[in-house]
Amino acid sequence: MSGHSHWSGIKYKKAKVDKQRARVFSRISKQIMSAVRVGGKDPETNLDLKYALEAAKEANVPKENVERAILKASGELEGQRLEAVHYEGYGPGGAAVLVQALTDNRHRTTAHVRKIFDSHGGEMGSHGCVAWLFESKGLILLDLVAHTEEEVFDVAVEAGAEDFQSEGELYELTCEPTKLATVKEALESAGIRWESAEITQVPQTYADLTPDEGRKMLKLMEEMEDDEDVTNVYSNFNLPAELVAELAQEE
């Protein structure tokens, strides 16, 4: 796997420089709704919701936004009955794309998702065509400034982390979803800060893209994430080094 290539890292850097707070709030609100719809309103028994609420707190999402997202997803707002749906398909270069959404109109959402695939050289596929490529994992992104790789590795592995690797300017820690809270607490106790922590879908294999395919793929992912019904988008693409360098100059 080449550095800088994972969507998780790209998405984090994009959010870091995104000056439109409304977009950040919307993205986190959708994560909260998705978590509630799947696992219920209790963050003590719903890990996805627990981590989404932590993300909301770190991003200073207003309390009323959080409460509304929870009520909307649980069906407690009049006229707000949402259905969890997912879509699978392929992006440029054959990269797998997994889309999760919450909608009050399945036909509208399906049409929007299909259009985004088609507009960027992709194709929506049948259920099951790419889902098998992904595995649910806890993912922590770190920017190592005050600590060495060895220090972080020792603390994380002892707490239950499975993998630790460099991804450009960031480092990725992965673990079983149930171990995410334990690994975070161990890092915090050791004075090691993380940039983001979430339960995500980690691909088991990767698709290497050309520069042109990579540009189209990034546009597809960004437009998909900006759709009002889409809560999460996952992919298994790797960007070529020359495109990574080009993107770095644009930041």
C-alpha positions as CSV (number, residue, x, y, z in Angstrom):
1,M,0.0,0.0,0.0
2,S,1.4,3.3,-1.0
3,G,1.6,6.3,1.3
4,H,-1.1,9.1,1.3
5,S,-3.4,6.8,-0.6
6,H,-6.2,5.9,1.8
7,W,-9.5,7.8,1.7
8,S,-9.4,8.1,5.5
9,G,-6.3,10.2,5.5
10,I,-7.4,12.3,2.5
11,K,-10.8,12.9,4.1
12,Y,-9.1,13.9,7.4
13,K,-6.8,16.4,5.7
14,K,-9.7,17.8,3.6
15,A,-11.8,18.3,6.7
16,K,-8.9,20.0,8.5
17,V,-8.8,22.8,5.9
18,D,-12.5,22.9,5.2
19,K,-13.6,26.4,6.2
20,Q,-17.3,25.7,5.7
21,R,-18.3,24.6,9.2
22,A,-21.8,23.8,8.1
23,R,-20.4,21.0,5.9
24,V,-18.4,19.6,8.8
25,F,-21.5,19.8,11.1
26,S,-23.6,18.1,8.4
27,R,-21.1,15.3,8.0
28,I,-21.0,14.5,11.7
29,S,-24.7,14.8,12.1
30,K,-25.1,12.2,9.4
31,Q,-22.7,9.9,11.2
32,I,-24.8,10.3,14.4
33,M,-28.0,9.5,12.5
34,S,-26.5,6.4,10.9
35,A,-25.2,5.1,14.2
36,V,-28.6,5.7,15.9
37,R,-30.5,4.1,13.1
38,V,-28.4,0.9,13.2
39,G,-27.6,0.6,16.9
40,G,-30.0,2.7,18.9
41,K,-29.8,5.9,21.1
42,D,-27.7,4.6,24.0
43,P,-24.0,5.4,23.4
44,E,-23.0,3.0,26.2
45,T,-24.2,0.1,24.1
46,N,-23.7,1.7,20.6
47,L,-20.0,2.2,19.9
48,D,-20.6,3.9,16.6
49,L,-22.8,6.5,18.3
50,K,-20.3,7.0,21.2
51,Y,-17.5,7.9,18.8
52,A,-19.8,10.0,16.6
53,L,-20.7,12.0,19.7
54,E,-17.1,12.4,20.6
55,A,-16.4,13.7,17.1
56,A,-19.3,16.2,17.5
57,K,-17.8,17.5,20.7
58,E,-14.4,17.9,19.3
59,A,-15.8,19.8,16.3
60,N,-18.0,22.0,18.5
61,V,-21.2,20.9,16.8
62,P,-24.1,22.7,18.6
63,K,-26.0,20.6,21.1
64,E,-29.3,21.2,19.3
65,N,-27.8,19.8,16.1
66,V,-26.8,16.6,17.9
67,E,-30.2,16.3,19.6
68,R,-32.1,16.8,16.4
69,A,-29.9,14.2,14.6
70,I,-30.7,11.6,17.3
71,L,-34.4,12.3,17.3
72,K,-34.6,12.3,13.5
73,A,-32.8,9.0,13.2
74,S,-34.9,7.4,15.9
75,G,-38.1,8.4,14.2
76,E,-39.2,10.7,17.1
77,L,-39.6,13.8,14.9
78,E,-43.0,13.9,13.2
79,G,-42.7,13.0,9.5
80,Q,-39.1,11.9,9.8
81,R,-39.0,8.2,9.2
82,L,-35.6,7.2,7.8
83,E,-34.5,3.9,6.2
84,A,-30.9,2.7,6.2
85,V,-29.8,1.7,2.7
86,H,-26.4,0.8,1.1
87,Y,-25.1,0.8,-2.4
88,E,-22.1,-0.9,-4.0
89,G,-20.2,-0.2,-7.2
90,Y,-17.0,0.6,-9.0
91,G,-15.1,3.8,-9.5
92,P,-12.5,4.7,-12.2
93,G,-9.9,2.0,-12.6
94,G,-12.2,-0.6,-11.0
95,A,-11.8,0.7,-7.5
96,A,-14.5,-0.7,-5.1
97,V,-17.0,1.8,-3.6
98,L,-19.3,1.1,-0.7
99,V,-21.9,3.7,0.1
100,Q,-24.1,3.9,3.2
101,A,-27.1,6.2,3.4
102,L,-30.2,7.2,5.4
103,T,-33.2,8.2,3.4
104,D,-36.9,9.0,3.6
105,N,-37.2,8.3,-0.2
106,R,-35.2,5.3,-1.4
107,H,-36.0,6.0,-5.1
108,R,-34.6,9.5,-4.8
109,T,-31.4,8.4,-3.1
110,T,-30.8,5.5,-5.5
111,A,-31.2,7.9,-8.5
112,H,-28.7,10.4,-6.9
113,V,-26.1,7.7,-6.1
114,R,-26.4,6.2,-9.6
115,K,-25.9,9.6,-11.2
116,I,-22.8,10.3,-9.2
117,F,-21.3,6.9,-10.2
118,D,-22.1,7.6,-13.9
119,S,-20.9,11.2,-13.8
120,H,-17.4,10.2,-12.7
121,G,-16.6,7.1,-14.8
122,G,-18.0,4.7,-12.3
123,E,-20.8,2.1,-12.3
124,M,-23.3,1.1,-9.6
125,G,-23.3,-2.6,-9.1
126,S,-25.5,-5.2,-7.4
127,H,-25.6,-5.9,-3.6
128,G,-22.7,-8.0,-2.6
129,C,-20.4,-7.1,-5.5
130,V,-17.8,-5.3,-3.4
131,A,-19.0,-5.5,0.3
132,W,-17.0,-8.7,0.8
133,L,-13.8,-6.7,0.2
134,F,-14.3,-4.6,3.4
135,E,-14.0,-5.5,7.1
136,S,-15.3,-3.4,10.0
137,K,-12.3,-2.0,12.0
138,G,-11.5,0.6,14.5
139,L,-9.2,3.2,12.8
140,I,-7.1,5.8,14.6
141,L,-5.1,8.4,12.7
142,L,-2.0,10.0,14.4
143,D,0.4,12.7,13.5
144,L,3.6,11.7,15.4
145,V,5.3,14.8,16.6
146,A,6.5,14.2,20.2
147,H,6.7,10.4,20.0
148,T,8.6,7.8,18.1
149,E,7.0,5.0,16.1
150,E,8.3,2.4,18.6
151,E,6.7,4.2,21.5
152,V,3.3,4.4,19.8
153,F,3.6,0.8,18.5
154,D,4.3,-0.6,22.0
155,V,1.5,1.2,23.7
156,A,-1.1,0.5,21.0
157,V,-0.3,-3.2,20.5
158,E,-0.4,-3.8,24.3
159,A,-3.9,-2.2,24.3
160,G,-5.1,-4.4,21.5
161,A,-4.2,-2.7,18.2
162,E,-3.6,-5.1,15.3
163,D,-1.7,-3.0,12.8
164,F,0.4,0.2,12.7
165,Q,1.7,1.7,9.5
166,S,2.8,5.0,8.0
167,E,0.5,6.7,5.5
168,G,2.4,9.8,4.4
169,E,2.3,12.5,7.1
170,L,-0.1,10.4,9.2
171,Y,0.1,7.0,10.9
172,E,-2.8,4.5,10.9
173,L,-3.7,2.2,13.8
174,T,-6.3,-0.5,13.3
175,C,-8.0,-2.7,15.8
176,E,-11.2,-4.6,16.4
177,P,-14.2,-2.2,16.8
178,T,-14.7,-3.3,20.4
179,K,-11.0,-2.4,21.2
180,L,-11.2,1.1,19.9
181,A,-12.0,2.7,23.2
182,T,-9.3,0.7,25.0
183,V,-6.6,1.7,22.5
184,K,-7.7,5.4,22.7
185,E,-7.5,5.4,26.5
186,A,-4.1,3.7,26.4
187,L,-2.7,6.3,24.0
188,E,-4.2,9.1,26.1
189,S,-2.7,7.8,29.2
190,A,0.7,7.7,27.5
191,G,0.3,11.3,26.4
192,I,-0.1,10.4,22.7
193,R,-2.6,12.5,20.8
194,W,-4.7,11.2,17.9
195,E,-6.2,13.2,15.1
196,S,-9.3,11.1,14.5
197,A,-10.8,7.8,15.7
198,E,-13.7,6.0,14.2
199,I,-15.2,2.6,13.3
200,T,-14.8,2.3,9.6
201,Q,-14.8,-0.2,6.8
202,V,-11.2,-1.2,5.9
203,P,-10.5,-2.8,2.5
204,Q,-8.6,-6.1,2.4
205,T,-7.2,-5.4,-1.1
206,Y,-6.4,-2.2,-3.0
207,A,-6.7,-0.9,-6.6
208,D,-3.8,1.1,-8.0
209,L,-5.1,4.1,-10.0
210,T,-3.5,6.2,-12.7
211,P,-3.3,10.0,-12.2
212,D,-6.4,10.5,-14.4
213,E,-8.3,7.8,-12.7
214,G,-7.3,9.1,-9.3
215,R,-8.6,12.6,-10.0
216,K,-11.9,11.2,-11.2
217,M,-12.1,9.0,-8.1
218,L,-11.5,11.8,-5.7
219,K,-14.3,13.9,-7.4
220,L,-16.6,10.9,-7.2
221,M,-15.9,10.3,-3.5
222,E,-16.3,14.0,-2.6
223,E,-19.6,14.4,-4.5
224,M,-20.9,11.2,-2.9
225,E,-20.1,12.4,0.6
226,D,-21.7,15.7,-0.1
227,D,-25.1,14.1,-1.0
228,E,-27.6,14.9,1.7
229,D,-28.6,11.3,2.2
230,V,-25.2,9.7,2.2
231,T,-23.7,9.0,5.6
232,N,-20.4,7.2,4.8
233,V,-18.4,6.3,1.7
234,Y,-15.6,3.7,1.6
235,S,-13.2,2.7,-1.2
236,N,-10.0,0.7,-1.8
237,F,-8.1,3.0,-4.1
238,N,-4.4,3.8,-4.1
239,L,-3.3,7.1,-5.6
240,P,0.0,7.2,-7.7
241,A,2.9,9.1,-6.2
242,E,2.8,11.8,-8.9
243,L,-0.8,12.7,-8.1
244,V,-0.1,12.7,-4.3
245,A,2.7,15.2,-4.9
246,E,0.4,17.3,-7.1
247,L,-2.3,17.4,-4.4
248,A,0.2,18.3,-1.7
249,Q,1.2,21.4,-3.7
250,E,-2.5,22.5,-3.9
251,E,-2.9,22.5,-0.1
